[in-house]
Amino acid sequence: MKKIFFYSKNKNGSALPYMLVIMFSVSIILVSLIGYVVSQIKYASYQARKEESLQIAEAGIYFYRWYLAHEVEGKTAQQMNDFWNSGSAYGVTTPYEAEYKDPYGAGIGRYRITVTPPEDYSTIVIVESSGWTYKEPSLIRTVRVRFRRPSWSEFMILANDNMRLSSTTEIFGPFHSNGGIRFDGVAHNIVSSSRATYVDPDTGATQPGVWTSWPNEYNTTMGSNVFLAGKDFPVNPQDFNGVVADLALMKQAAQASNTYFNNSGRGRHIILKNDDTFDIRTVSSYNAYSFNITSYSGSWQNFPIPDNGVIFVEDNVWLEGTINSRKVSVAAADLTFGTSPNVFIQHDIHYTNYDGTDVLGIVAEQDVEIIRDSEDDLHLDAAFLAQKGRVGRKYYFNNYKTLISIYGAIVSNQRFGFGYTDGTGYANRNLWYDNNMLYYPPPYFPTGTKYALDLWEEI
């Protein structure tokens, strides 16, 4: 029988290309996979350095917050002004740079701080902090924040006495008193007191620091029908005695701008004008009961409103008029002879713009007084401050007025008011909070002594 032989040479040879193709494909996949892993590792490292740079920049911000707390907290307005103008504040004249260390004390990067100090009448400080690591020094991240000292104009009502507001009162801004508060209206913002308890002068009973006599305070969801944003007590008090330092700084600013007027006659009558000026005249006599001006001495004079916005009279002031695109503070205080002047108001005081462009502060060492012959429908745009006395209107028998509307803020040492229980005074009282004063307070208006961080952004 004939044998048949089979040869596998061709089969072995044909498998080799397949193996090469498979090996080549696997190598491509492996190279790609390795490249991907390496790129991910690099990306993760980049992201880690990027995040570290941001954290270092933020560390610079918090260092500066600590620095401000130690340098200016608790100081007067003049001392704060001196600090910023000294040339030695970190980051103002030249950038401040420091090393950032890990928990073991090893340096891992640096931050550089540059600071825009507040303008003379502002409470706002802008701080920029740039951070980077030693491993990626070209990867720099920068954070910009805004620090500000909360101004007293941020309160719709700020008082230093026990307060009572009736059921017809509706308030939209924050309300604080160093005394106790009985509030029977509707509050859309926080109502706070520095007292845990107090003796209510109207009832003689001991009450919580903030309370209402309305029996149905809570609705079915147990929310308050009175304190819509809540109440807070006891909290730290506001220092009315410290306003003397703010008045002294205002006087200094007015003297520098030639808008300081000394103790002469019985005070000054000032009319603010919408052309960036004001008229002023010396009052030689006035009625001590109605506070109406009865005679003048000299003629009217016209002055430009100064760049720093301060008009200071070391005597009584009768004020009215309109401002246009200006931030102004008018003060009546006697820091030389020891008397306590008032601001008297008879006619409207208006803004031209209601977008924060126009801001007016009216500061009296004693009272801000709405006089007897004030307008029946009186509209006032301003933040009012009575350092020793009160913002309000005396009791005039059988003197009835229709409406007083205040757009701004009220700061009153003593209990304020514009109407009485027998119907005299203003029957209707509208108090509207000017939200623009949160960031644009009147020039040199009193502020707190602590800087708060209220804006953060990466640039």
C-alpha positions as CSV (number, residue, x, y, z in Angstrom):
1,M,0.0,0.0,0.0
2,K,1.2,3.5,-0.9
3,K,1.8,5.8,2.1
4,I,0.6,9.4,2.1
5,F,2.6,12.0,4.0
6,F,1.2,15.4,5.2
7,Y,3.4,18.4,5.8
8,S,2.5,21.1,8.4
9,K,5.2,23.6,7.3
10,N,2.7,25.8,5.6
11,K,0.3,25.8,8.6
12,N,3.1,26.8,11.0
13,G,4.2,29.6,8.7
14,S,0.7,31.0,8.3
15,A,0.1,31.5,12.1
16,L,3.1,33.8,12.5
17,P,1.4,36.8,10.8
18,Y,-1.6,36.4,13.1
19,M,0.6,36.3,16.1
20,L,2.5,39.4,14.9
21,V,-0.8,41.2,14.3
22,I,-2.1,40.3,17.8
23,M,1.2,41.3,19.4
24,F,1.2,44.6,17.5
25,S,-2.4,45.3,18.5
26,V,-1.7,44.5,22.1
27,S,1.4,46.7,22.1
28,I,-0.7,49.6,20.7
29,I,-3.3,49.0,23.4
30,L,-0.6,48.8,26.1
31,V,1.2,51.9,24.9
32,S,-2.1,53.8,24.7
33,L,-3.1,52.5,28.1
34,I,0.2,53.5,29.6
35,G,0.0,56.9,27.9
36,Y,-3.5,57.3,29.3
37,V,-2.4,56.3,32.8
38,V,0.6,58.6,32.6
39,S,-1.6,61.5,31.3
40,Q,-4.1,60.9,34.1
41,I,-1.3,60.9,36.7
42,K,0.0,64.1,35.2
43,Y,-3.5,65.6,35.2
44,A,-4.2,64.5,38.7
45,S,-0.9,66.0,39.8
46,Y,-1.7,69.2,37.9
47,Q,-5.1,69.3,39.6
48,A,-3.6,68.7,42.9
49,R,-1.1,71.5,42.5
50,K,-3.9,73.7,41.1
51,E,-6.0,73.0,44.2
52,E,-3.0,73.6,46.5
53,S,-2.4,76.9,44.8
54,L,-6.0,78.0,45.5
55,Q,-5.7,76.8,49.1
56,I,-2.5,78.8,49.6
57,A,-4.2,81.9,48.1
58,E,-7.1,81.4,50.5
59,A,-4.6,81.0,53.4
60,G,-3.3,84.5,52.5
61,I,-6.9,85.8,52.8
62,Y,-7.4,84.3,56.2
63,F,-4.0,85.5,57.4
64,Y,-5.1,89.0,56.4
65,R,-8.4,88.6,58.2
66,W,-6.4,87.6,61.4
67,Y,-4.1,90.6,60.8
68,L,-7.0,93.1,60.6
69,A,-8.5,91.6,63.8
70,H,-5.3,92.2,65.7
71,E,-4.5,95.6,64.2
72,V,-7.8,97.5,64.2
73,E,-10.5,95.7,66.1
74,G,-11.8,97.8,68.9
75,K,-10.1,101.0,67.7
76,T,-11.9,104.3,67.0
77,A,-12.7,105.6,63.6
78,Q,-9.7,108.0,63.8
79,Q,-7.3,105.3,64.8
80,M,-8.5,103.1,61.9
81,N,-8.0,106.0,59.6
82,D,-4.5,106.5,60.9
83,F,-3.8,102.8,60.4
84,W,-4.7,102.9,56.8
85,N,-2.8,106.1,56.1
86,S,0.3,105.1,58.0
87,G,2.0,103.5,55.1
88,S,2.8,100.4,57.2
89,A,-0.3,98.4,56.7
90,Y,0.6,95.1,55.0
91,G,0.0,94.9,51.3
92,V,-1.0,98.6,50.8
93,T,2.1,100.3,49.5
94,T,3.9,97.1,48.4
95,P,2.7,93.5,48.1
96,Y,3.1,91.4,51.2
97,E,4.5,88.0,50.6
98,A,5.0,85.0,52.9
99,E,5.7,81.3,52.8
100,Y,3.0,78.7,53.3
101,K,4.0,75.6,55.3
102,D,2.5,72.2,55.7
103,P,1.5,70.8,59.1
104,Y,5.1,69.5,59.6
105,G,6.7,72.9,59.0
106,A,8.0,72.3,55.5
107,G,7.4,75.1,53.0
108,I,5.3,74.1,50.1
109,G,4.5,77.4,48.4
110,R,4.0,81.1,48.8
111,Y,1.2,83.7,48.8
112,R,1.4,87.4,47.8
113,I,-1.2,89.9,49.1
114,T,-2.1,93.3,47.6
115,V,-4.6,95.5,49.3
116,T,-6.8,98.4,48.2
117,P,-7.4,100.4,51.4
118,P,-10.8,102.1,52.1
119,E,-11.4,105.6,50.8
120,D,-11.7,108.2,53.5
121,Y,-15.4,107.8,54.0
122,S,-15.7,104.1,53.1
123,T,-15.7,100.9,55.2
124,I,-14.6,98.6,52.3
125,V,-11.2,97.0,51.9
126,I,-10.4,94.9,48.8
127,V,-7.8,92.2,49.3
128,E,-6.2,90.1,46.5
129,S,-4.2,87.0,47.4
130,S,-2.2,85.0,44.8
131,G,-0.9,81.6,45.7
132,W,1.4,79.0,44.1
133,T,3.4,75.9,45.0
134,Y,7.2,75.4,44.7
135,K,6.5,72.4,42.4
136,E,4.4,74.4,40.0
137,P,5.5,78.0,40.5
138,S,3.9,79.1,37.2
139,L,0.5,77.8,38.2
140,I,-0.8,80.8,40.1
141,R,-4.4,81.3,41.4
142,T,-5.7,84.5,42.7
143,V,-8.6,85.2,45.1
144,R,-10.2,88.6,45.6
145,V,-12.3,89.3,48.7
146,R,-14.1,92.3,50.1
147,F,-13.9,93.1,53.8
148,R,-16.1,95.7,55.3
149,R,-17.0,97.1,58.7
150,P,-20.8,96.9,59.1
151,S,-22.2,100.4,59.2
152,W,-25.0,101.6,61.5
153,S,-26.9,102.5,58.4
154,E,-27.4,98.8,57.8
155,F,-30.2,98.9,60.5
156,M,-33.6,100.1,59.6
157,I,-33.9,100.9,63.3
158,L,-31.0,101.0,65.8
159,A,-31.8,102.2,69.4
160,N,-30.2,102.5,72.8
161,D,-33.5,102.4,74.8
162,N,-36.5,100.2,75.5
163,M,-38.6,100.3,72.4
164,R,-42.3,99.7,71.5
165,L,-43.7,99.6,68.0
166,S,-47.4,99.3,67.4
167,S,-49.5,96.9,65.4
168,T,-49.6,99.3,62.4
169,T,-45.8,99.1,62.0
170,E,-44.2,97.1,59.2
171,I,-40.4,97.0,59.0
172,F,-38.3,95.5,56.2
173,G,-34.8,96.1,57.5
174,P,-32.9,94.8,60.6
175,F,-34.1,96.2,63.9
176,H,-31.8,96.3,67.0
177,S,-32.0,97.9,70.4
178,N,-29.6,97.8,73.3
179,G,-32.7,97.8,75.4
180,G,-35.8,95.6,75.3
181,I,-38.2,95.5,72.4
182,R,-42.0,95.1,72.4
183,F,-43.0,94.7,68.7
184,D,-46.6,94.2,67.7
185,G,-46.3,94.8,64.0
186,V,-44.7,92.8,61.2
187,A,-40.9,92.5,60.9
188,H,-39.5,91.1,57.7
189,N,-35.9,91.0,59.0
190,I,-34.2,90.0,62.3
191,V,-35.3,91.8,65.4
192,S,-32.6,91.7,68.1
193,S,-31.9,93.0,71.6
194,S,-28.9,93.2,73.9
195,R,-31.1,92.3,76.8
196,A,-32.0,88.7,77.9
197,T,-35.0,90.2,79.9
198,Y,-36.1,93.7,80.8
199,V,-38.9,95.4,82.7
200,D,-41.4,96.8,80.1
201,P,-42.0,100.5,81.0
202,D,-45.6,100.3,79.7
203,T,-46.8,97.3,81.7
204,G,-44.2,97.0,84.5
205,A,-43.8,93.3,83.8
206,T,-40.6,91.5,83.1
207,Q,-40.4,90.3,79.5
208,P,-38.0,88.6,77.2
209,G,-35.5,90.9,75.3
210,V,-37.7,90.7,72.2
211,W,-41.4,90.0,72.5
212,T,-44.9,90.7,71.2
213,S,-48.2,91.3,73.0
214,W,-50.1,89.8,70.1
215,P,-51.8,86.7,71.4
216,N,-51.7,84.9,68.0
217,E,-48.1,85.3,67.3
218,Y,-47.7,81.8,65.7
219,N,-49.5,80.4,62.7
220,T,-50.5,76.8,62.1
221,T,-47.0,75.9,60.9
222,M,-45.5,77.3,64.1
223,G,-43.9,80.2,62.2
224,S,-44.2,83.7,63.6
225,N,-46.7,86.1,62.2
226,V,-44.8,88.9,63.7
227,F,-41.1,88.1,63.5
228,L,-41.0,86.7,59.9
229,A,-37.2,86.4,59.9
230,G,-36.9,85.6,63.6
231,K,-35.6,87.3,66.7
232,D,-32.3,87.2,68.4
233,F,-31.3,88.1,72.0
234,P,-29.2,88.8,73.9
235,V,-26.6,90.0,71.4
236,N,-23.7,92.4,71.8
237,P,-24.7,96.1,72.3
238,Q,-23.8,99.0,70.0
239,D,-21.7,101.8,71.5
240,F,-23.5,105.1,71.2
241,N,-20.8,106.9,73.3
242,G,-18.2,105.9,70.7
243,V,-20.0,108.1,68.1
244,V,-18.0,111.0,69.5
245,A,-15.0,109.7,67.7
246,D,-16.9,109.6,64.4
247,L,-18.1,113.2,65.0
248,A,-14.5,114.3,65.6
249,L,-13.4,112.6,62.4
250,M,-16.2,114.3,60.4
251,K,-15.3,117.7,61.8
252,Q,-11.7,117.1,60.8
253,A,-12.8,116.1,57.2
254,A,-15.1,119.2,57.0
255,Q,-12.3,121.5,58.1
256,A,-10.0,120.1,55.4
257,S,-12.7,120.7,52.7
258,N,-13.7,124.2,54.0
259,T,-17.3,123.0,54.8
260,Y,-16.9,123.4,58.6
261,F,-19.1,126.2,60.1
262,N,-18.5,127.3,63.6
263,N,-20.8,128.2,66.5
264,S,-22.4,131.5,65.3
265,G,-25.9,132.9,65.9
266,R,-28.4,130.1,66.7
267,G,-27.3,127.8,64.0
268,R,-27.4,127.4,60.2
269,H,-30.2,126.8,57.6
270,I,-29.0,124.5,54.9
271,I,-30.7,123.7,51.6
272,L,-29.2,120.9,49.6
273,K,-29.4,121.4,45.9
274,N,-29.4,118.9,43.0
275,D,-26.6,120.8,41.2
276,D,-24.0,119.5,43.5
277,T,-24.1,122.5,45.8
278,F,-25.8,123.7,48.9
279,D,-27.1,127.1,50.2
280,I,-26.4,128.1,53.8
281,R,-27.4,131.0,56.0
282,T,-26.9,131.9,59.6
283,V,-30.0,131.7,61.9
284,S,-30.2,134.5,64.4
285,S,-33.4,133.5,66.2
286,Y,-36.0,130.8,66.3
287,N,-39.1,129.9,68.3
288,A,-38.2,127.6,71.2
289,Y,-41.6,125.9,71.1
290,S,-42.2,125.3,67.4
291,F,-38.6,125.5,66.3
292,N,-39.6,127.7,63.4
293,I,-36.9,130.1,62.3
294,T,-37.8,133.7,63.1
295,S,-34.9,135.7,61.8
296,Y,-31.6,135.4,59.9
297,S,-28.3,137.4,59.9
298,G,-26.3,137.8,56.8
299,S,-27.3,136.6,53.3
300,W,-27.5,133.2,51.7
301,Q,-24.1,131.7,50.5
302,N,-23.6,128.9,48.1
303,F,-20.9,126.2,48.4
304,P,-20.0,123.1,46.4
305,I,-20.6,119.8,48.1
306,P,-17.0,118.6,48.9
307,D,-15.5,115.5,47.5
308,N,-15.4,113.8,50.9
309,G,-19.1,114.6,51.3
310,V,-19.0,116.1,54.8
311,I,-20.8,119.3,56.0
312,F,-20.2,120.0,59.7
313,V,-21.9,122.7,61.7
314,E,-20.9,123.2,65.3
315,D,-24.4,124.4,66.1
316,N,-28.1,123.7,65.3
317,V,-29.0,122.9,61.7
318,W,-32.3,123.4,59.8
319,L,-32.1,121.0,56.8
320,E,-34.1,120.4,53.6
321,G,-33.5,119.9,49.9
322,T,-32.5,117.4,47.3
323,I,-29.2,115.7,46.4
324,N,-28.3,114.3,43.0
325,S,-25.6,111.7,42.4
326,R,-23.8,112.4,45.7
327,K,-23.0,110.8,49.0
328,V,-23.3,113.4,51.8
329,S,-23.3,113.6,55.6
330,V,-24.5,116.6,57.4
331,A,-23.6,116.8,61.1
332,A,-24.7,119.1,63.9
333,A,-22.4,118.7,66.9
334,D,-20.5,120.9,69.3
335,L,-17.2,119.3,70.2
336,T,-15.7,122.6,71.5
337,F,-18.2,124.3,73.8
338,G,-19.9,121.3,75.2
339,T,-23.5,122.0,74.1
340,S,-25.5,119.4,72.1
341,P,-27.0,120.8,68.9
342,N,-30.0,119.5,67.0
343,V,-31.1,118.9,63.4
344,F,-34.5,120.4,62.7
345,I,-36.6,119.3,59.7
346,Q,-39.7,121.0,58.3
347,H,-39.6,120.2,54.5
348,D,-39.0,117.2,52.3
349,I,-35.5,115.8,51.8
350,H,-35.2,113.9,48.5
351,Y,-32.9,111.7,46.5
352,T,-32.8,112.1,42.7
353,N,-31.6,108.5,42.3
354,Y,-32.5,105.4,44.2
355,D,-29.8,103.0,43.0
356,G,-27.2,103.7,45.6
357,T,-25.9,106.8,43.8
358,D,-27.5,109.1,46.3
359,V,-26.8,108.6,50.0
360,L,-27.5,111.1,52.8
361,G,-26.5,110.8,56.5
362,I,-28.0,113.3,59.0
363,V,-26.2,113.3,62.3
364,A,-27.2,115.3,65.4
365,E,-25.4,115.2,68.7
366,Q,-28.7,115.6,70.4
367,D,-32.1,115.3,68.5
368,V,-33.2,115.0,65.0
369,E,-36.5,116.9,65.5
370,I,-39.5,117.1,63.1
371,I,-40.7,120.6,63.9
372,R,-44.3,121.6,64.6
373,D,-45.1,123.2,61.2
374,S,-43.6,120.3,59.2
375,E,-45.4,119.3,56.0
376,D,-48.6,117.3,56.3
377,D,-47.1,114.7,53.9
378,L,-43.4,114.6,54.8
379,H,-41.0,112.5,52.8
380,L,-37.4,112.0,54.0
381,D,-34.6,110.1,52.2
382,A,-31.7,109.7,54.6
383,A,-30.1,107.8,57.4
384,F,-30.8,109.7,60.7
385,L,-28.7,109.5,63.8
386,A,-29.4,111.1,67.2
387,Q,-26.4,110.4,69.3
388,K,-27.6,111.5,72.7
389,G,-31.3,112.2,72.1
390,R,-34.0,110.8,69.8
391,V,-35.3,110.9,66.2
392,G,-38.9,112.1,66.5
393,R,-41.4,114.8,67.0
394,K,-42.6,116.6,70.1
395,Y,-46.2,116.4,71.3
396,Y,-48.2,119.4,70.0
397,F,-51.8,119.6,71.3
398,N,-54.4,119.4,68.5
399,N,-51.7,119.2,65.9
400,Y,-52.5,116.5,63.4
401,K,-50.4,115.4,60.4
402,T,-51.3,112.8,57.8
403,L,-48.2,110.9,56.7
404,I,-44.4,110.7,57.3
405,S,-42.4,108.5,55.0
406,I,-38.7,107.7,55.7
407,Y,-36.6,105.8,53.2
408,G,-33.3,105.0,54.8
409,A,-32.4,104.2,58.4
410,I,-33.1,105.5,62.0
411,V,-30.5,105.5,64.8
412,S,-31.9,106.9,68.0
413,N,-30.4,106.9,71.5
414,Q,-33.7,107.4,73.1
415,R,-37.2,106.0,72.2
416,F,-38.3,107.6,69.0
417,G,-41.7,108.3,67.5
418,F,-43.7,110.6,65.2
419,G,-47.2,110.1,66.5
420,Y,-49.1,109.8,69.8
421,T,-51.9,107.6,71.1
422,D,-54.4,110.5,71.1
423,G,-53.9,110.8,67.3
424,T,-51.7,113.9,67.3
425,G,-48.6,113.9,65.2
426,Y,-48.4,111.8,62.1
427,A,-51.3,109.3,61.8
428,N,-49.5,107.2,59.3
429,R,-45.8,106.2,59.4
430,N,-44.0,104.4,56.5
431,L,-40.5,103.2,57.3
432,W,-38.7,101.8,54.2
433,Y,-35.2,100.4,54.5
434,D,-32.6,101.5,51.9
435,N,-30.8,98.3,51.0
436,N,-28.1,100.4,49.2
437,M,-26.8,101.5,52.5
438,L,-25.5,98.0,53.2
439,Y,-22.5,98.7,50.9
440,Y,-22.8,102.5,50.5
441,P,-23.1,104.1,53.9
442,P,-23.1,107.8,54.3
443,P,-19.6,109.3,54.6
444,Y,-18.0,108.8,58.0
445,F,-21.2,107.3,59.4
446,P,-20.5,105.1,62.5
447,T,-19.5,101.6,61.9
448,G,-18.6,98.5,63.9
449,T,-15.0,97.8,64.8
450,K,-14.7,94.4,63.2
451,Y,-14.1,93.6,59.5
452,A,-16.4,91.0,58.0
453,L,-15.8,89.1,54.8
454,D,-18.8,89.5,52.5
455,L,-17.6,88.8,48.9
456,W,-15.3,86.1,47.5
457,E,-14.3,85.5,43.9
458,E,-11.5,83.9,42.0
459,I,-9.9,86.1,39.3
